[in-house]
Each structure stands twice: as C-alpha cells, then as structure tokens.
Amino acid sequence: MLKVMLVEDDQTMVSLLTTLLTMEGFSVRVPSNHFTEGLINSILKELPDVTLVDVNLRVGNGLDLVREIRQKSEIKHLHIIMCSGLNLKKECLKAGADNFIQKPFMPDELINLIHATNQIKN
C-alpha cells in the first residue's frame, strides 16, 4: 500500500483528497503542523512514498519546502508532486518536484500521476 502525505492547508481539499486516495487504496497521512520545521519532522517520521505539496501554503511556501527537502540527506529522494491553481510547472520542477498537477484536476489524473511518480527511480 502506497503511503501518500498531503501537505495542503485547505481543510476541504484535505478531506476530499483523503477520501479519494483512501478509496483508491492509498494510506494517507496529513501533518498536523504546517510550519516548515514541523512539516520536515512529519516527513522524516512518516517517510511517505509520495508527497503531494501545495505551492501556496498559509504558513510558508511549498517551493521553499521542496528545496529544503532536497537538501536533507534522509529525504532528498522523496517523490514529490506539487500542485497549484496556477500553471507553475516550470517553477515547481526547478525547485525539485518530480511532477506537477494543476488544480482543478480530475481524480483519475491525480491517481495516475501518483503511480507514475512513485515509479521514478532515484
């Protein structure tokens, strides 16, 4: 069972994604602390297979978080998908994301992207 961590501070989106991903057979984790250090600690603790990171977080910035993840030897090879309502694919990939998905997206599109991202060799 793939473990997916949702780094998303919109509780409605977290609820929808948790329901969708759980129905699709994923194990879903949501960090309780959205400050950068708390997020890093949650990721280190959970070691998810794939992390879905929103670009625009209320506290901090998803791009900065991904850059920091890529600097930490224990988690630098983590599979990361970034998402945004804006087309920021180039910026996300440059920051270190493996993939990008623009909101709104279809459920199947996200499921397929999670599987494809998990197949990326480190």
N, C-alpha and C positions, 0 to 999 in steps of 0.2 A: 504494500500500500504506500503510495507516494505521500510524503508529508509536504504540505504547502503552507507557508507562512504569509499572512496578509498584512502588509504594512500600509494600512489605509485608515484614515481618521474619520471618515464619514460613516457613522454607525449604520445607516440604512444600507450603504454599499457593502459593509462588512457582513451584515445579516443576510443580504441577498447572495453574496459570494459564498458565504459559509454554507448556506442551504444548497446551492447549486453544486459546489465542489463535494460536499458530503454525499449528496445523492449520486454523484459520479464515482464514488468510491475512494475519494481522497481523504487523508487525515488532515484537518485544518487547524492551524494554530494562529492565534492573534495575540500580539504583545500587549501587555497591559499599560506599558509606559511608552509614550511616543517621543520622548526626548531622545536625542541621538545616542547617548550612552546607554540608556535603558533598552533601546532597540538593538544595539550591538550585543548587549548582555543576553537578551532574549534569543537572538540568532545563535549566539555561542552555546546557549543552553539547549535549544531545540535542534540545532543542526538540520534545518529543513532541506528537502531535496530541491525545492524550487521556492523562491520568494517573489511575491508579487508586490512591487513597490510603487505607490502613487508618487508622482513628481511633486505635486503640491500638497504638502502636509502643513497643518496648522502650526506645528512646532518644528521648525527646521525645514529642510529641503531634501526631497528624495534623491536628487542628483548628488548632493553632498554626502548623503548616507551611502550611496553606492560607491562613491570614490573612497570613503573610509573603509567600507567592507573590503574593497580590493587591496587595501594597504595592510590588512590583518592576515597574517600567515595562516591562521587556523580556519579562516572562512573565505579567503580570497578566491577560491574556486567555486563558491556557491553559485548555483544557477539563478539568475535574476531576470525577471520580466518587469519592465517599467510600464506604467500606464498614465495617460493624461487625456483630458478633453481637447487638448491642443496637439497638433502634429509636431511632436518634439522628438521624433525618432532619431534623428542625427545626433542631437544633444545627449540623448539617453545612451546610445551606443558608444559615443565618445567618452562618456562618464564611466563606462564599464559594464553596462547592461548587456545581457546576451540577446534579448529580444525586446520588442516594444509592441503595445497594443493601444489603439486609440479608442477612447470612450465616445459614444456608447458602442459596445461591441456585442455580438451575438454570443450566447453561451457556448455553442459548438466551436466558435473561433477561439475562445479562451481555452477550452479543454484541449483542443488540438495543439495550441501553442505551448501549453504546459507540458504535454507529452513530447513535443518536438524539442523544447528547451532542455528537458531532462535527458535527452539523448545526446546532447552536446558533450563531446569529450573534453576533459580538462587537460 
